[in-house]
Amino acid sequence: MKLARVLLLASIASGLIAQTPTWDTSGNGMLNGTYYFRHVQYQLSSAGTGALYDAFALYGTAIFDGAGKYSMSVTLLEGRTGQLQRGTVNGTYSVAASGQGFLSNPLFPADSVYGLVNAQGVFVGSSTENLNGYNDVFIAAPLASPAPGLSTFKGSYSLAFIDLSSGTPLSTIGGMLQMNPDGAGNAGTVAFAGYVGQNGSNKATQSLSNVKYIFSNGAAVVTFPNSTTALFTGQYYLYFSPDGNFVFGGSPTSFDLFVGVRTGTGTPNLSGLYYEAGLDQDESTLSAGYASLDSFYGSLSANAGTIVGHRRLLDVFNASPTDYTYSDTFTVPANGAYSSAAMNYVVGSGIRIGSGIGPYLGISVALQAFDIRSGLSTTGVFLNPAGIVNAGSSAPFTASIVPGELLTLYGANLASGIQVASAIPFPTTLGKVQVTINNLAAPIYYVTPAQLSVIVPYGVTGSIAKVQVFNDNVPSNTVTTWIGKTAPGVLTQSQNGLGYGDVVHQDGTLVNAANPARIGETVSVFVTGLGAVSPTIADGAAGPTGPLANAASTITAYIGGVQATVGYAGLAPQLAGLYQINLTVPAGAATGDNYLGIAGPDAYSSVCRIAIAGAPGSTAAALPAYRGVPHALSRRGAIVPELR
């Protein structure tokens, strides 16, 4: 696509933007000043085949005015023409108090890049709801004052890298570089360890010597000596966060992406709320003639070696994005490097980068969120902008909410004391507390000063929800969040979304390691977030017994990635705010602890576990974090051809 067309689209974007639903813009000041950015984008000829026919790299400087408008001085590289074009693109953005928001896509202004802003003003995101069939990652960081120079780039850096520029997964490159710039223009010998698509899990290593760098206008230009055998040759541009600990960039003449972290500046620590974005290419199916590409943005909460995360994920074989909620465990050693089943990670000061382990290539960056209470008044009734979570899975706030979902709301001064609803249907006023979602009164299960439990009214519609708490008629701040069709969240025995799910045998006893479910047995799973039901019921009422209220959406279930037969999915009879899924344990499920996955048409959750009877010590692998959904939920296509 010619840059002239980009500029034309930008000039008419105002008419399209007017149709965008209202979003909280109280955080617009988080994007303010001059930024460097890089935007890589891969476009498909057909979602049915997965054929990649074009790619774009857009990079340069952006000026955000702090009030919702930006102007970019851009260089555009297009794959099909190989041409470099330069110009100016103007657009708009909206950022909520949580740091979550979106900006008009500089290449396709009718689309938006959705993402999040961290404490240093770094934005990471992806155009997951696009109209043009592509996957992308967008990163922007403020230009520090004074501008970075030679001495900025000094110390030990780990950089994750991915390059899909060839257009075929056979030649996709992914891996990690180790670089030790001296602050005087010398990067010395750079070590690369990674994977090339057709080589699968066979690791490739290279030692790249005599690497130099200079700085120009606050950006580093790193030069690798020309070589016919090296994976890296020529120049690469790198941009820095204000503290110099995060770095990102790529080649000015290719469609690759770096994200990096400076290590050795303190004890690495992965704890708290993080905002993330990334890109994955699953090449485990190359022998069948295709590979799968996805891109995402989202958030994760890390605590005591456990992660519960959410990604808004767009897969090339699915026409619509998916809310993917997952859990993971980790141990961060002194050097900050650790691995999961599909990713190598490096943790630094408030940063985690990831690089895929072949054949699961990918790149990700997670940046620690800012203190959301900073700059907001918390002396009155305060609803935490990042404090609206699924009561079952504890999915972070970036996940959509849905009608009928049981939510947990966090904040301060939400109620004067502790009170629990004494009868069903749940009231819409409890202890002088009320909650509205899009101006509809929400049924309330319990209230405490720091935490509330409410049910999303079935009448909530649209794409954006506005949530507000009233304590004795004193209003809180208003928090915006996205609305979906389904947001499955299994309630758990530990009541935090982790460990064993609330799964019961037909005799009513809990399924756990001491009392596992058996192959062929039908068990009941208690969840929230299955969305609309038929027949409909009043808000806060108990699930009916005759007829049962079935979920309007098709619900599927997986045990260790193996699909289970679902006999019933709908409201739990005689219970308020809960759904029930009756499923039969499939013959292919492995014995021991398995991840329990629940899927709707627009969401997939694999957070908790279910114990399956069998020999002790045998476990089924969790669905890996590089994939948003099991393979059974994806369509199939052909290997991506080379760009021409």
C-alpha positions in Angstrom: 0.0 0.0 0.0 1.4 3.4 -1.0 2.1 5.9 1.7 -0.1 8.4 -0.2 -3.0 6.1 0.5 -2.1 5.9 4.1 -2.1 9.7 4.3 -5.5 9.8 2.5 -7.0 7.3 4.9 -5.6 9.4 7.8 -7.2 12.5 6.4 -10.7 10.9 6.4 -10.2 9.1 9.7 -12.2 11.7 11.6 -15.4 10.5 10.1 -14.6 6.9 11.1 -13.4 7.8 14.5 -16.7 9.4 15.3 -18.3 6.0 15.2 -15.9 4.6 17.9 -17.7 3.9 21.2 -17.0 6.3 24.0 -13.9 5.3 26.1 -12.5 6.8 29.2 -9.8 9.4 28.2 -8.7 10.5 31.6 -5.4 8.8 31.0 -4.6 10.6 27.8 -1.8 12.6 29.5 0.2 9.3 29.9 1.0 9.7 26.2 2.6 13.1 26.0 5.7 14.4 24.1 8.1 13.0 21.5 8.3 9.2 21.1 10.1 6.7 19.0 8.0 3.9 17.7 8.1 0.7 15.6 5.1 -1.0 14.0 5.5 -4.4 12.2 2.5 -5.8 10.4 1.8 -9.0 8.5 -1.2 -9.1 6.1 -2.9 -12.1 4.7 -4.4 -12.8 1.3 -7.0 -15.1 2.7 -7.8 -16.1 6.3 -8.8 -19.5 4.9 -5.3 -20.4 3.7 -3.1 -18.2 5.9 -1.2 -16.9 2.8 0.9 -13.9 3.8 1.0 -11.7 0.8 2.4 -8.4 2.3 4.2 -7.0 5.3 4.9 -3.6 6.6 7.4 -2.0 8.8 6.6 1.5 10.0 9.0 3.4 12.2 10.0 7.0 13.2 8.9 9.6 15.7 5.5 10.4 17.1 4.4 13.5 19.0 1.5 12.9 21.4 -0.2 16.1 22.6 -1.4 14.6 25.9 -5.0 15.3 24.9 -5.9 12.6 22.3 -4.1 13.6 19.1 -0.8 12.5 17.6 1.4 13.3 14.6 3.9 10.9 13.3 6.9 11.4 11.0 7.2 7.9 9.5 9.2 5.7 7.2 7.2 3.0 5.6 8.7 -0.2 4.2 6.3 -2.4 2.2 7.1 -6.0 1.4 5.6 -6.4 -2.0 7.3 -3.4 -3.5 10.4 -3.3 -1.3 10.1 0.5 -1.4 10.9 3.0 1.4 8.5 5.9 1.7 8.4 8.8 4.0 5.6 11.1 5.2 3.4 12.3 8.0 0.5 10.6 9.6 -2.0 12.2 12.0 -4.3 10.3 14.3 -6.1 10.1 17.6 -5.9 8.1 20.8 -7.8 7.3 24.0 -6.3 6.1 27.2 -8.2 5.2 30.4 -7.0 5.8 34.0 -5.8 2.2 34.0 -3.4 2.8 31.1 -5.6 0.7 28.8 -6.6 2.3 25.5 -6.2 2.5 21.8 -4.9 4.7 19.0 -5.9 4.9 15.4 -3.7 2.6 13.4 -1.3 4.7 11.4 -1.5 2.3 8.4 -5.2 1.6 8.5 -6.9 4.5 10.4 -10.3 2.7 10.4 -8.7 0.2 12.7 -7.2 0.8 16.2 -4.1 -0.4 17.9 -5.2 -1.6 21.3 -2.8 -1.7 24.2 -1.6 -0.3 27.4 0.8 2.4 28.8 3.2 1.7 31.6 4.7 4.0 34.3 7.3 5.4 31.9 4.8 6.2 29.2 5.8 3.1 27.1 2.9 1.9 24.9 2.7 -1.8 23.8 -0.2 -3.1 21.7 -1.8 -4.8 18.7 -4.6 -4.3 16.3 -6.6 -7.3 17.4 -10.0 -6.1 16.1 -8.9 -5.1 12.6 -10.9 -5.1 9.3 -8.1 -6.0 7.0 -6.8 -9.4 8.0 -3.4 -8.8 9.5 -1.4 -9.4 12.7 0.8 -6.7 14.2 2.8 -5.4 17.1 3.2 -1.7 17.9 5.6 -0.3 20.5 6.3 3.4 21.3 8.6 4.8 24.0 9.2 8.5 25.0 12.4 10.1 23.9 14.3 10.9 27.1 15.6 14.4 27.8 18.5 14.8 27.4 18.4 12.4 24.5 20.2 9.0 24.8 23.8 8.9 23.6 26.7 6.5 23.4 27.0 6.2 27.2 23.3 5.2 27.5 23.9 1.9 25.8 26.1 0.2 28.3 26.0 -3.0 30.2 24.5 -6.4 29.7 21.4 -6.7 27.4 19.2 -9.6 26.3 17.2 -9.0 23.2 14.4 -11.2 21.9 14.2 -11.2 18.1 11.7 -12.4 15.4 11.9 -12.0 11.6 9.1 -13.2 9.3 10.5 -11.2 6.4 11.0 -14.1 4.0 7.2 -14.6 4.0 7.5 -18.4 4.6 7.6 -20.1 8.0 10.3 -22.3 6.6 12.7 -19.4 7.0 11.2 -17.6 10.0 14.0 -16.7 12.5 13.4 -16.3 16.2 15.8 -16.3 19.2 17.7 -14.3 21.7 20.8 -12.1 21.4 23.2 -11.3 24.2 25.0 -7.9 23.8 27.4 -6.1 26.0 27.9 -2.5 24.7 30.6 -0.5 26.4 29.1 2.9 26.3 31.6 4.1 23.7 30.3 2.6 20.4 31.5 -1.0 20.7 29.2 -3.9 21.2 32.0 -6.3 20.7 31.0 -9.9 20.1 27.2 -10.6 20.1 26.0 -14.1 20.8 22.8 -15.4 19.1 20.9 -18.5 20.1 17.6 -19.3 18.4 15.7 -21.2 15.8 14.9 -21.2 12.1 11.5 -22.4 11.1 12.2 -25.5 9.0 14.8 -26.7 11.6 12.1 -27.1 14.3 13.5 -27.5 17.8 17.2 -27.7 16.6 18.9 -24.7 18.0 21.0 -22.4 15.8 23.9 -20.4 17.4 26.1 -17.7 16.0 28.9 -15.5 17.4 28.9 -12.1 15.7 32.1 -10.1 16.2 33.2 -6.5 15.8 29.7 -5.1 16.2 29.6 -1.3 16.4 27.1 1.4 17.2 26.5 5.1 17.0 23.7 7.4 18.1 21.6 9.6 15.9 18.9 11.9 17.4 18.6 9.7 20.5 18.4 6.4 18.7 21.1 3.8 18.4 22.3 2.5 15.0 23.9 -0.9 15.5 26.0 -2.2 12.6 26.7 -5.9 12.2 29.6 -6.6 9.7 28.4 -7.9 6.3 28.5 -11.6 6.0 27.0 -14.2 3.7 26.5 -16.7 6.5 25.5 -14.5 9.4 21.8 -14.2 10.4 22.4 -10.5 11.2 24.1 -8.1 8.8 23.9 -4.4 8.2 22.2 -1.8 10.3 19.5 -2.0 13.0 17.8 0.8 14.8 17.2 0.6 18.6 15.1 2.9 20.7 15.2 3.2 24.5 12.8 3.7 27.4 13.6 6.8 29.5 15.5 4.8 32.1 17.4 2.9 29.4 16.4 -0.5 30.8 14.0 -1.4 27.9 15.1 -1.3 24.3 13.2 -2.2 21.0 13.6 -1.7 17.3 14.6 -3.5 14.1 16.1 -3.2 10.7 15.2 -0.2 8.6 14.9 -2.5 5.5 13.2 -5.5 7.0 10.0 -6.5 8.9 11.7 -7.8 12.0 11.4 -6.8 15.7 13.7 -6.6 18.7 12.6 -6.2 22.3 15.3 -6.1 24.9 16.0 -5.7 28.6 19.1 -4.5 30.4 20.1 -7.0 33.1 22.5 -7.0 36.0 21.2 -3.7 37.3 19.6 -5.2 40.4 17.9 -8.3 41.6 15.4 -9.5 38.9 11.9 -9.6 40.3 8.7 -10.6 38.5 5.9 -9.4 40.8 2.7 -7.4 40.4 0.7 -6.3 37.4 2.3 -6.2 34.0 1.1 -5.0 30.6 2.2 -7.1 27.6 2.0 -7.5 23.8 3.6 -9.9 21.3 3.5 -12.2 18.3 3.6 -16.0 18.0 4.1 -18.4 15.1 3.4 -22.0 15.8 5.4 -24.1 13.4 4.8 -27.5 14.9 2.5 -28.3 12.0 4.9 -27.5 9.1 4.8 -31.2 8.1 1.1 -30.9 7.5 1.7 -27.9 5.3 0.8 -24.9 7.4 1.9 -22.7 10.3 -0.2 -20.5 12.6 0.4 -16.8 13.3 -1.2 -14.8 16.1 -0.7 -11.4 17.8 -1.9 -10.1 21.1 -2.0 -7.6 23.9 -3.1 -8.0 27.5 -2.0 -8.1 31.1 -0.7 -10.5 33.7 -0.6 -10.6 37.5 2.5 -12.3 39.0 2.6 -13.3 42.6 4.8 -15.8 44.5 5.9 -17.7 41.4 2.4 -17.9 39.8 1.0 -16.0 36.9 -2.6 -15.4 35.9 -2.7 -13.7 32.6 -5.1 -12.5 29.9 -4.4 -11.9 26.2 -6.7 -10.5 23.6 -5.4 -12.7 20.8 -6.0 -12.7 17.0 -5.1 -15.9 15.2 -4.9 -16.0 11.4 -7.2 -19.0 11.2 -10.0 -17.3 13.2 -12.0 -14.4 11.9 -12.5 -12.8 15.3 -10.2 -12.3 18.3 -10.3 -14.4 21.4 -10.0 -13.5 25.1 -7.4 -16.1 26.3 -7.0 -16.5 30.1 -4.1 -18.7 31.3 -2.0 -19.5 34.3 1.7 -20.3 34.5 4.4 -20.9 37.1 7.9 -19.5 37.3 11.1 -19.2 39.3 13.4 -16.3 38.4 17.1 -17.0 39.1 19.8 -14.4 39.9 20.6 -13.9 36.2 16.9 -13.2 35.3 16.6 -16.0 32.7 14.0 -18.8 33.0 12.0 -20.9 30.6 8.5 -22.3 30.2 7.5 -25.1 27.8 7.4 -22.8 24.8 9.3 -19.6 25.7 12.6 -18.4 27.0 12.2 -15.4 29.3 14.6 -12.8 30.7 13.5 -10.6 33.6 15.0 -7.2 34.4 13.9 -4.2 36.3 10.1 -4.0 35.7 10.5 -5.8 32.4 10.1 -9.3 31.0 10.9 -10.3 27.4 10.2 -13.6 25.8 11.4 -15.5 22.8 9.8 -18.7 21.5 11.5 -22.1 21.6 11.3 -23.9 18.3 9.0 -24.9 16.7 7.0 -22.4 18.7 8.6 -19.1 17.6 7.4 -15.9 19.1 8.3 -12.6 20.8 6.7 -10.9 23.8 7.3 -8.0 26.1 5.7 -7.4 29.5 6.2 -4.0 31.3 5.3 -3.4 34.9 2.2 -1.3 35.3 2.3 2.0 37.1 0.8 2.6 40.5 -2.8 3.2 39.4 -3.7 5.0 42.6 -1.0 7.6 41.8 -2.7 10.8 40.6 -6.2 9.6 41.5 -8.2 10.6 44.5 -8.6 7.6 46.8 -9.9 9.5 49.8 -13.5 9.1 48.7 -15.2 6.1 47.1 -12.5 4.6 44.9 -12.9 1.9 42.3 -9.6 0.6 41.1 -9.4 1.0 37.3 -7.6 -2.3 37.1 -9.7 -3.9 39.8 -12.6 -5.4 37.8 -11.9 -9.2 37.6 -13.6 -12.4 36.9 -14.7 -13.9 40.3 -13.9 -17.4 39.1 -10.6 -17.3 37.2 -9.3 -14.0 38.5 -8.7 -13.0 34.9 -7.1 -9.6 34.8 -9.0 -6.4 34.1 -8.1 -6.4 30.3 -10.5 -9.3 29.8 -14.0 -8.5 28.6 -17.0 -8.7 31.0 -20.2 -10.3 29.9 -23.9 -10.3 31.0 -24.5 -12.6 33.9 -20.9 -12.8 35.0 -20.0 -12.7 38.6 -17.4 -10.0 39.1 -15.1 -9.0 42.0 -14.5 -5.3 42.2 -11.5 -3.9 44.2 -11.0 -0.4 45.6 -11.2 1.7 48.7 -14.1 3.0 50.8 -16.5 0.9 48.7 -18.7 0.1 51.8 -18.8 1.0 55.4 -18.6 -2.6 56.6 -19.0 -6.2 55.6 -22.4 -7.5 54.5 -23.6 -10.5 52.5 -26.9 -10.9 50.7 -29.2 -12.9 52.9 -31.6 -14.1 50.2 -32.1 -14.8 46.5 -32.6 -12.8 44.3 -29.6 -10.7 45.2 -30.5 -7.1 46.0 -29.3 -4.1 44.0 -28.7 -2.2 47.2 -26.7 -3.8 50.1 -25.3 -2.0 53.1 -26.2 1.3 51.3 -24.0 0.3 48.4 -25.1 0.3 44.8 -23.2 -0.6 41.6 -24.2 0.4 38.1 -23.0 -1.0 34.8 -24.0 1.1 31.9 -26.5 2.8 34.3 -28.2 -0.6 35.1 -28.3 -1.6 38.7 -26.1 -4.7 39.3 -27.2 -7.4 41.8 -24.8 -7.5 44.8 -23.6 -10.7 46.5 -21.5 -9.1 49.2 -19.8 -5.8 50.1 -16.7 -4.9 52.1 -14.7 -1.6 52.2 -12.1 -2.9 49.8 -14.0 -5.5 47.8 -17.4 -6.1 46.2 -19.0 -9.0 44.4 -21.7 -8.2 41.8 -23.4 -9.8 38.8 -23.4 -8.0 35.4 -27.0 -7.3 34.5 -28.3 -9.3 31.5 -29.4 -6.0 29.9 -25.9 -4.7 29.5 -25.2 -4.4 25.7 -22.7 -2.7 23.4 -18.9 -3.0 23.3 -18.0 -0.8 26.3 -19.2 -1.0 29.9 -19.0 1.9 32.4 -18.9 0.7 36.0 -19.5 2.9 39.0 -20.0 2.3 42.8 -22.2 4.4 45.1 -21.6 4.1 48.8 -24.4 5.9 50.7 -25.1 7.9 47.5 -21.4 9.0 47.2 -20.2 8.0 43.7 -16.9 6.5 42.9 -14.8 7.2 39.8 -16.2 5.6 36.6 -14.2 2.7 35.1 -14.5 1.5 31.5 -14.0 -2.0 30.3 -14.8 -4.1 27.2 -18.0 -6.2 26.8 -17.9 -9.7 25.3 -20.3 -12.6 24.7 -18.5 -15.1 27.1 -15.8 -14.9 29.7 -15.5 -18.4 31.2 -14.0 -18.5 34.7 -14.0 -21.7 36.7 -14.5 -21.2 40.4 -11.7 -22.9 42.4 -11.3 -24.7 45.7 -8.6 -22.2 46.7 -10.9 -19.3 45.7 -8.2 -17.5 43.6 -8.6 -19.1 40.2 -5.7 -21.4 40.7 -5.3 -25.0 41.8 -8.2 -27.5 41.6 -11.5 -26.2 40.1 -14.8 -26.5 41.8 -15.6 -29.8 40.1 -17.9 -32.3 41.8 -18.8 -35.9 41.3 -22.5 -36.9 40.9 -22.6 -37.7 44.6 -21.6 -34.0 45.4 -18.1 -34.7 46.6 -15.2 -32.5 45.3 -12.9 -33.8 42.6 -9.3 -33.6 43.8 -6.1 -35.6 44.0 -7.6 -37.8 46.7 -10.9 -38.2 44.9 -10.1 -37.9 41.2 -12.5 -38.0 38.3 -12.4 -41.2 36.1 -12.4 -41.7 32.4 -16.0 -41.8 31.1 -17.4 -40.2 34.3 -19.7 -37.2 34.1 -18.8 -34.4 36.5 -20.2 -30.9 37.2 -18.0 -27.8 36.9 -19.1 -24.5 38.5 -18.2 -21.5 36.5 -19.2 -17.9 35.8 -19.1 -15.9 32.6 -21.1 -18.0 30.1 -23.1 -15.0 29.1 -26.7 -14.8 27.9 -29.1 -17.7 28.7 -32.4 -19.1 27.3 -34.9 -18.8 28.7 -33.9 -15.5 30.3 -34.2 -14.8 34.0 -34.4 -11.7 36.2 -31.0 -10.2 37.3 -29.8 -11.8 40.5 -32.3 -14.6 40.5 -31.5 -18.3 41.0 -31.1 -20.6 38.0 -34.4 -22.2 37.2 -35.0 -26.0 37.6 -37.6 -26.3 34.9 -36.9 -25.6 32.2 -33.2 -25.1 32.7 -31.6 -21.9 31.5 -29.2 -23.0 28.8 -26.2 -20.8 27.7 -27.1 -19.1 24.5 -23.5 -19.5 23.3 -22.0 -22.9 22.4 -19.7 -23.9 25.3 -16.9 -26.5 24.8 -14.5 -28.0 27.4 -11.0 -29.5 27.3 -9.1 -31.7 29.8 -5.4 -31.5 29.1 -6.2 -30.2 25.6 -8.5 -33.2 24.8 -12.1 -32.2 24.1 -14.7 -33.4 26.5 -18.4 -34.0 25.8 -20.5 -31.3 27.3 -24.0 -32.5 28.2 -25.2 -29.3 29.8 -24.0 -25.7 30.0 -26.2 -23.1 31.6 -27.2 -21.6 34.9 -26.7 -23.7 38.0 -30.2 -24.6 39.2 -31.3 -22.9 42.5 -28.0 -20.9 42.6 -27.6 -17.2 41.9 -24.7 -15.9 39.8 -23.3 -19.3 38.9 -23.3 -21.5 35.8 -22.9 -25.2 35.6 -21.2 -27.4 33.0 -21.8 -31.1 33.0 -18.9 -32.8 31.1 -17.8 -36.3 30.5 -14.1 -37.1 31.0 -12.7 -38.1 27.6 -10.8 -41.3 27.0 -7.8 -39.4 25.7 -7.2 -37.5 29.0 -4.0 -38.3 30.7 -4.0 -39.5 34.3 -3.0 -37.1 37.1 -3.4 -33.3 37.1 -4.7 -31.8 33.9 -5.5 -28.2 32.9 -9.2 -27.7 32.6 -10.1 -25.5 29.6 -13.5 -23.9 29.0 -14.3 -22.1 25.7 -17.0 -19.9 24.3 -17.2 -18.3 20.9 -15.0 -15.4 21.8 -13.1 -16.6 24.9 -11.0 -19.5 26.2 -9.8 -20.0 29.8 -7.3 -22.5 30.9 -6.3 -21.6 34.5 -7.2 -24.3 37.0 -6.7 -28.0 37.2 -8.7 -31.2 37.4 -7.5 -34.5 38.8 -8.0 -37.6 36.7 -7.8 -41.1 38.1 -4.8 -43.3 37.1 -1.3 -44.1 38.0 0.3 -41.5 40.3 3.0 -39.3 38.8 1.6 -39.1 35.3 0.5 -35.7 34.3 -0.9 -34.1 31.2 0.9 -31.1 29.8 -0.8 -27.7 30.1 -2.0 -26.0 27.0 1.2 -24.0 26.2 1.1 -20.2 26.5 2.1 -19.6 22.9 -1.3 -20.7 21.7 -4.5 -18.9 22.4 -6.8 -22.0 22.0 -6.4 -25.7 21.4 -5.7 -26.8 17.9 -9.2 -28.2 17.7 -10.6 -24.7 17.8 -8.5 -23.4 14.8 -8.9 -23.7 11.1 -6.2 -25.0 8.8 -4.4 -23.5 6.0 -1.4 -23.7 3.7 2.2 -22.8 4.3 2.7 -19.0 4.0 4.4 -18.3 0.6 7.3 -16.0 0.1 6.6 -12.3 -0.4 6.9 -11.3 -4.0 
